Amino acid sequence: MGEMNFFFDTYALFEIIHKNENFLPYTKEIGIVITKLNLMELHYNLLKLYGKEIADKAYERFNEFCIDISDEIIKQANEFKLLNRKRKLSYVDCMGYMIAKSMNIKFLTGDKEFENFPNVEFVK
């Protein structure tokens, strides 16, 4: 991995694929951490927009960066989601956020629901 690691939520992966200039600094010398659930969300959205070939290509490209989700992270993510139940936070994002916290790395996102949380690298 690169010198600095980030947990990339699905939003961040999608923006990188679409060459959003604001995400370009996160494509060089950066370690990517994701889960299979992020990959699932990404694949589905690309499948819907562009078809199987592009979706499968992205899946293969990012698959190597996937880590397992521990039972403890699942419990912490549920507690975090409950604590913030007035916000529209997905289970997948809650798990990613808790993984980032547990690994002492930033959670990279452009999701407005996470904009003011600590340990978030918010990019639009």
N, C-alpha and C positions, 0 to 999 in steps of 0.2 A: 504494500500500500504506500501511498504518498506520505509526505511529511506530516500532513494534517488530515484527520479523519472527520467525516460528517455522516450522520444518519440522513439519508436522502428519502424524504417522503415521496409518494407517488407524484405529487404536484411537481416537485423538483425534477424528477426523472423525465416527466412529460415536457417540461420547459426546456430541458437540455436537448431532448430529441428534436424539439421545434426551434432550436438555435436561438433562444431568447438571449440577447446580448448580456443581460444582467446576470445570467447564470454561467456565462463563459469562464469567469475566474474559477469556477468550481469543477472545471473539466481538466485542469492541469495540476499535477503534483498534489492531488487530493485523493484520499482513501474513501471509497464508497462503502457504506454499510446499509443493507436493506434486508427485508425478509421475503419469503415466498409470497406472502400476502400482498406486499407492494408490487411484486412482479405480476401477481394475478390481476390486480387492478389495472396496471399499466397495459398488460396484454389485452385485457377486455376492451379498454378504451381505444387502443390502436386497432384492434380487430374491427370494432364498430366504425371507426373513421377511415381506415385505409386497407383493411383486408388481412387475410391470414399471413401472407408472405412478410409484410412489414412487421406485423405483430410478433410473429415467430422469430424474426431476426432480432428484434429488441429484446425478446425474452432470453435468447441465447447470449446476447451481448452483456446483459446485466446479471445473469444467473450466478456467475462466479462470485458475486459480492454478497450473496445471501447467507445469513446466519440463522441458527435455530432460535426459537422462542422458548424460553424456560417457563416452567410453571409459575415461578415467582413473578416473572414479568407479566404474565397473563393476569395474575391477581392484582399486581400494582396498577396495571392499565385499567382494570375494572374499577378500582378504588378512585383513580384519577378521573375516569369518565363520570362516575357517580358524583364526585366532588364538584365537577364542572358541568353537571347535567343541563344547565340552562343554555349552554353553548351547543352548537351542532358539531360535536367531535365524533369522528368515526372510530370504531374499535381498532381498525388498522393503524390510524394515526396515533391513538392513545398508546398502543403497543410500541410504535416507533419512538414516540417521545420518551417513554419509560426506558427503552433500550438505550437511547442516547444518554439519558441521565445516568444509567447504571454503568455505561462505558466511559463516562466523563467526556463526551463529545457533544458537539452542537447538533440540534435537530434542524435540518435545512428544509425550509418550506416557504411557500407564498400564500398559504392558507390563512386568510384574515382571522380565523378563530384562534390562531396561535400567535398572532402578532406581538402581543404584550407579555407573553410568558417568558420566564427566565430560561436560559439555556437554548434559546431559539435564534437561529440565523434566518431572519426574515428578508426575503428577496421577492420583488414583484417583476 
